Amino acid sequence: MQLYFGDLIPFADELLHGLGISILITAAAVVIGSTLGIIVYLGRASRLRALRVLAGAYIEVIRNTPLLLQLYLIYFALPSVGVNFDPITAGIIALSVNHSAYVAEIYRAGFESVPRGLTEAASALGMGGYTTFVHVRLVPALRAVLPSLTNQVILLFLASSIASIVAVPELMHAMMGITTTTFRTIETFVVGGLMYFAVALLLALVSRVIETRVIRWKVA
């Protein structure tokens, strides 16, 4: 068997378009999922037992069921009760819900890593609630969990390939279509894999820059 990548040149635009869709649905899921994750975290940290139990149950159910199952429930099961989503919307919802459960736990670990003495010191110095939250709790918490958040975003980007199951025209879906046309399976998957790797590596590098140059200090 002889490898030949030249047959993929006419499909370069299709691969790049698929990569763009993968990045788009990942970015949407990060924004929506991170926002939802904050709400879930606040529920988990609430003084109300009912909210803590509800948030905890949500986290455990989402984290202990496959993303593919969640996608199937949203895209195939919900229409039976009259709720219909197009493939891209269903993919974004599934990724967002999955992402929210993980980042809620990441947020919890981050805020719990900040010593209570810092908050007490800020209060003693007369700092307001907003200033205390942003500068005394949020910044060191972000520094503590940034590597975990980065890993989660990278995993979410790679998991976006699952959306190809419901015909979302992302990178994996494009790769599958190209293999049926060119029969260059190995070449297509190698090129697609390198594209996934390049984006994941870029995310890791950006995170490293943020960690070293934007959020420079951490709590010992």
Phi, psi and omega per residue, in radians:
M1 nan 2.293 -3.114
Q2 -1.955 2.216 3.126
L3 -1.413 2.382 3.113
Y4 -2.539 1.996 -3.074
F5 -1.571 -0.141 -3.106
G6 -1.076 -0.515 -3.139
D7 -1.159 -0.266 -3.109
L8 -1.542 -0.221 -3.090
I9 -0.989 -0.780 3.127
P10 -1.108 -0.270 -3.097
F11 -1.806 0.223 -3.105
A12 -1.044 -0.770 -3.140
D13 -1.100 -0.659 3.135
E14 -1.138 -0.715 3.104
L15 -1.145 -0.749 -3.139
L16 -1.167 -0.649 3.085
H17 -1.117 -0.748 3.101
G18 -1.088 -0.704 3.102
L19 -1.109 -0.703 3.114
G20 -1.064 -0.714 3.101
I21 -1.136 -0.713 3.107
S22 -1.041 -0.783 3.137
I23 -1.158 -0.694 -3.115
L24 -1.099 -0.856 -3.106
I25 -1.222 -0.534 3.071
T26 -1.179 -0.790 3.135
A27 -1.066 -0.751 3.122
A28 -1.101 -0.727 -3.134
A29 -1.179 -0.614 3.111
V30 -1.128 -0.794 -3.127
V31 -1.138 -0.889 -3.102
I32 -1.184 -0.810 -3.105
G33 -1.138 -0.662 3.131
S34 -1.180 -0.681 3.090
T35 -1.127 -0.808 3.100
L36 -1.116 -0.613 3.117
G37 -1.098 -0.634 3.086
I38 -1.095 -0.751 3.138
I39 -1.099 -0.753 3.132
V40 -1.136 -0.726 3.110
Y41 -1.067 -0.770 3.129
L42 -1.076 -0.640 3.067
G43 -1.144 -0.725 3.136
R44 -1.152 -0.549 -3.118
A45 -1.643 0.038 -3.093
S46 -1.157 2.727 3.063
R47 -1.399 -0.253 3.126
L48 -1.443 2.136 -3.073
R49 -1.076 -0.666 -3.121
A50 -1.062 -0.740 3.121
L51 -1.169 -0.698 3.121
R52 -1.090 -0.773 -3.137
V53 -1.135 -0.769 -3.130
L54 -1.106 -0.800 3.135
A55 -1.144 -0.727 3.119
G56 -1.105 -0.716 3.118
A57 -1.128 -0.719 3.104
Y58 -1.029 -0.841 -3.121
I59 -1.056 -0.814 -3.088
E60 -1.161 -0.711 3.141
V61 -1.131 -0.811 -3.095
I62 -1.190 -0.734 -3.083
R63 -1.287 -0.337 -3.074
N64 -1.949 0.355 2.989
T65 -2.246 2.588 -3.090
P66 -1.152 2.516 3.061
L67 -1.028 -0.654 -3.138
L68 -1.083 -0.701 3.093
L69 -1.096 -0.746 3.117
Q70 -1.084 -0.709 3.101
L71 -1.126 -0.751 3.113
Y72 -1.073 -0.739 3.133
L73 -1.072 -0.718 -3.113
I74 -1.259 -0.741 -3.019
Y75 -1.535 -0.639 -3.057
F76 -1.809 -0.572 -3.056
A77 -1.508 -0.744 -3.083
L78 -1.061 -0.589 3.085
P79 -1.009 -0.433 3.137
S80 -1.195 -0.313 3.075
V81 -1.953 0.313 3.035
G82 1.540 0.199 3.132
V83 -1.903 1.982 -3.064
N84 -2.089 2.398 3.072
F85 -2.250 2.538 3.012
D86 -1.257 2.857 -3.050
P87 -0.969 -0.776 -3.098
I88 -1.149 -0.769 3.123
T89 -1.093 -0.758 3.118
A90 -1.075 -0.719 3.117
G91 -1.105 -0.750 3.131
I92 -1.125 -0.745 3.138
I93 -1.092 -0.806 -3.127
A94 -1.082 -0.795 3.135
L95 -1.142 -0.671 -3.134
S96 -1.140 -0.802 3.137
V97 -1.087 -0.781 3.133
N98 -1.099 -0.768 -3.116
H99 -1.114 -0.681 -3.048
S100 -1.071 -0.674 -3.114
A101 -1.149 -0.684 -3.126
Y102 -1.277 -0.759 -3.101
V103 -1.241 -0.464 3.070
A104 -1.049 -0.742 3.105
E105 -1.224 -0.598 3.093
I106 -1.153 -0.760 3.081
Y107 -1.027 -0.791 -3.111
R108 -1.036 -0.787 3.124
A109 -1.106 -0.656 -3.133
G110 -1.152 -0.855 -3.112
F111 -1.206 -0.580 3.117
E112 -1.260 -0.303 3.129
S113 -1.395 -0.238 -3.141
V114 -1.448 2.113 -3.117
P115 -1.022 2.398 -3.141
R116 -1.101 -0.443 -3.135
G117 -1.066 -0.525 3.114
L118 -1.144 -0.761 3.116
T119 -1.114 -0.724 3.133
E120 -1.136 -0.668 3.118
A121 -1.154 -0.698 3.120
A122 -1.107 -0.699 3.113
S123 -1.142 -0.692 3.130
A124 -1.136 -0.529 3.131
L125 -1.458 -0.029 3.088
G126 1.469 0.300 3.121
M127 -1.271 2.473 3.141
G128 -1.253 2.944 -3.105
G129 -1.092 -0.760 -3.123
Y130 -1.143 -0.819 -3.136
T131 -1.081 -0.720 3.123
T132 -1.093 -0.772 -3.115
F133 -1.113 -0.833 -3.056
V134 -1.229 -0.876 -2.978
H135 -1.598 -0.433 -3.078
V136 -1.789 -0.606 -3.110
R137 -1.820 -0.841 -3.008
L138 -1.169 -0.837 -3.061
V139 -1.074 -0.909 3.114
P140 -1.151 -0.541 3.106
A141 -1.152 -0.749 3.115
L142 -1.106 -0.718 3.129
R143 -1.072 -0.670 -3.092
A144 -1.222 -0.606 -3.018
V145 -1.863 0.002 -3.098
L146 -0.963 -0.769 3.091
P147 -1.050 -0.693 3.129
S148 -1.186 -0.707 3.101
L149 -1.121 -0.695 3.120
T150 -1.100 -0.803 3.114
N151 -1.043 -0.699 -3.132
Q152 -1.154 -0.704 3.115
V153 -1.153 -0.708 3.104
I154 -1.109 -0.778 3.102
L155 -1.088 -0.651 3.113
L156 -1.137 -0.732 3.106
F157 -1.072 -0.788 3.129
L158 -1.165 -0.622 -3.141
A159 -1.243 -0.276 3.124
S160 -1.076 -0.315 3.111
S161 -1.109 -0.408 3.126
I162 -1.114 -0.459 -3.137
A163 -1.103 -0.291 3.100
S164 -1.103 -0.391 3.136
I165 -1.055 -0.577 3.141
V166 -1.829 0.461 3.014
A167 1.200 0.478 2.968
V168 -1.226 2.233 -3.032
P169 -1.353 0.881 3.138
E170 -1.552 -2.940 -2.970
L171 -1.072 -0.809 -3.121
M172 -1.095 -0.699 3.114
H173 -1.093 -0.721 3.096
A174 -1.123 -0.724 3.130
M175 -1.069 -0.761 -3.136
M176 -1.106 -0.683 3.110
G177 -1.153 -0.680 -3.135
I178 -1.173 -0.679 3.141
T179 -1.113 -0.601 3.133
T180 -1.286 -0.356 -3.141
T181 -1.580 -0.753 -3.037
T182 -1.742 -0.337 -3.027
F183 1.053 0.353 3.067
R184 -1.701 1.190 -3.012
T185 -1.128 -0.889 -3.093
I186 -1.093 -0.817 -3.110
E187 -1.067 -0.744 -3.126
T188 -1.132 -0.785 -3.116
F189 -1.231 -0.553 3.077
V190 -1.143 -0.823 3.140
V191 -1.126 -0.784 3.111
G192 -1.094 -0.717 3.107
G193 -1.082 -0.685 3.102
L194 -1.149 -0.603 3.101
M195 -1.175 -0.754 3.059
Y196 -1.052 -0.790 -3.112
F197 -1.086 -0.716 -3.104
A198 -1.102 -0.761 3.137
V199 -1.176 -0.747 3.125
A200 -1.076 -0.735 3.117
L201 -1.126 -0.697 3.111
L202 -1.094 -0.723 3.102
L203 -1.077 -0.736 3.130
A204 -1.125 -0.698 3.141
L205 -1.179 -0.734 3.105
V206 -1.079 -0.732 3.108
S207 -1.063 -0.702 -3.142
R208 -1.128 -0.692 3.107
V209 -1.128 -0.760 3.118
I210 -1.072 -0.731 -3.090
E211 -1.160 -0.649 -3.038
T212 -1.613 -0.411 -3.033
R213 -2.088 -0.360 -3.130
V214 -1.799 -0.896 3.090
I215 -1.849 1.522 -2.928
R216 -1.501 -0.379 -3.013
W217 -2.001 2.720 3.116
K218 -2.435 2.819 3.131
V219 -1.562 2.206 3.137
A220 -1.306 nan nan
